[in-house]
């Protein structure tokens, strides 16, 4: 969590689904958002590894928060492509970043690594600022 953030926010935004999943904000460094998720049994699929939907959620939140911070207002996901590279176990760390920002859309990338350092998944996405500034 960043200094000054309320306890139930991720980089200043209330994201109820992130709270339900147990996503925690670690910080922002040079525009890159860092998130953490300690996997539990509720996060698994029938193989006992992190569910693909959860992985997509973590990647989306990582990119979306980076886009929101860059745009200075809320964003919505227009497109997202995900690559699953290895099973997710234990504690996962996600990092999101804006790769190109225009006035009407932002392009972002994110990756998730395991506590052992394995690359679990990567994603790229397109986000659109919405709502009012601030």
C-alpha positions in Angstrom: 0.0 0.0 0.0 1.2 3.5 -0.8 1.6 6.0 2.0 -1.7 7.9 2.3 -3.8 5.1 0.7 -6.9 4.0 2.6 -6.5 0.3 3.8 -9.1 -1.0 1.4 -7.8 0.7 -1.7 -5.3 -0.1 -4.4 -3.3 3.0 -5.3 -6.2 5.2 -4.2 -9.0 3.3 -5.9 -11.6 1.0 -4.3 -11.8 -2.2 -6.4 -14.2 -4.6 -4.6 -13.3 -7.6 -6.7 -9.6 -7.1 -6.0 -10.5 -7.1 -2.2 -12.5 -10.3 -2.7 -9.5 -12.0 -4.4 -7.0 -10.8 -1.8 -4.9 -8.5 -4.0 -2.6 -6.2 -2.1 -0.9 -3.1 -3.4 2.9 -3.1 -2.8 3.8 0.2 -4.4 4.6 2.2 -7.5 8.1 2.8 -8.8 8.7 4.9 -11.9 5.1 4.4 -13.0 5.2 0.6 -12.5 2.5 -0.7 -10.2 3.4 -3.8 -8.0 0.8 -6.1 -6.5 0.9 -9.2 -4.4 -1.5 -12.1 -4.0 -0.9 -15.0 -1.5 -2.7 -17.9 -3.1 -5.1 -20.0 -1.0 -7.3 -23.0 -1.8 -10.1 -20.7 -2.9 -7.9 -19.4 -5.8 -7.2 -22.8 -7.4 -8.6 -24.8 -10.3 -9.2 -28.6 -10.4 -5.4 -29.2 -10.8 -4.6 -27.3 -7.6 -2.8 -24.4 -9.3 -3.9 -20.8 -9.6 -7.1 -20.5 -11.7 -6.6 -18.8 -15.1 -9.3 -16.3 -14.3 -7.5 -15.2 -11.2 -4.3 -14.8 -13.2 -6.2 -12.6 -15.7 -7.7 -10.6 -12.9 -4.3 -9.9 -11.4 -2.8 -8.9 -14.7 -5.8 -6.7 -15.5 -5.5 -4.9 -12.2 -1.8 -4.4 -12.6 -2.2 -2.8 -16.0 -5.4 -0.9 -15.1 -3.9 0.7 -12.1 -0.8 1.8 -14.0 -3.1 3.2 -16.7 -5.3 5.0 -14.2 -2.3 6.6 -12.5 -0.9 7.7 -15.8 -4.3 9.1 -17.1 -5.2 10.7 -13.8 -8.7 9.2 -13.9 -10.5 5.9 -14.1 -9.9 3.6 -17.0 -11.8 0.6 -18.6 -10.2 -2.3 -20.3 -10.8 -2.4 -24.1 -8.6 -5.4 -25.0 -6.4 -7.8 -23.2 -4.2 -10.7 -24.4 -2.7 -13.1 -21.9 0.0 -15.7 -22.1 0.2 -18.4 -19.5 3.7 -19.7 -19.0 4.0 -21.7 -15.9 1.7 -22.8 -13.0 1.0 -20.3 -10.2 1.8 -21.5 -6.7 2.4 -19.7 -3.4 2.8 -15.9 -3.4 2.4 -14.2 -6.8 3.8 -10.7 -7.6 2.4 -8.7 -10.5 3.9 -5.6 -12.1 2.0 -3.4 -14.6 3.3 -0.6 -16.7 2.2 1.8 -19.4 4.1 1.3 -22.7 2.5 4.1 -24.6 -0.1 6.7 -23.6 -2.3 8.9 -25.8 -5.2 11.1 -24.9 -7.8 8.6 -25.7 -6.1 5.2 -25.1 -3.2 3.7 -23.2 -1.2 0.6 -24.1 0.0 -1.5 -21.1 2.0 -4.6 -20.3 2.1 -6.7 -17.1 3.8 -9.8 -15.8 3.3 -12.2 -12.9 6.2 -14.0 -11.1 6.1 -16.7 -8.4 8.0 -16.4 -5.2 10.6 -18.7 -6.7 11.1 -16.2 -9.5 9.3 -18.2 -12.3 7.4 -16.1 -14.9 3.8 -17.3 -14.5 2.0 -15.1 -17.1 2.3 -12.0 -19.1 -0.3 -9.7 -20.7 -0.7 -6.7 -22.9 -3.8 -4.5 -22.9 -5.5 -1.4 -24.2 -7.2 0.9 -21.7 -9.5 3.9 -22.2 -9.8 6.8 -19.7 -13.3 7.4 -18.6 -15.1 9.6 -16.1 -13.8 12.8 -14.8 -10.2 13.9 -14.1 -8.8 13.4 -10.7 
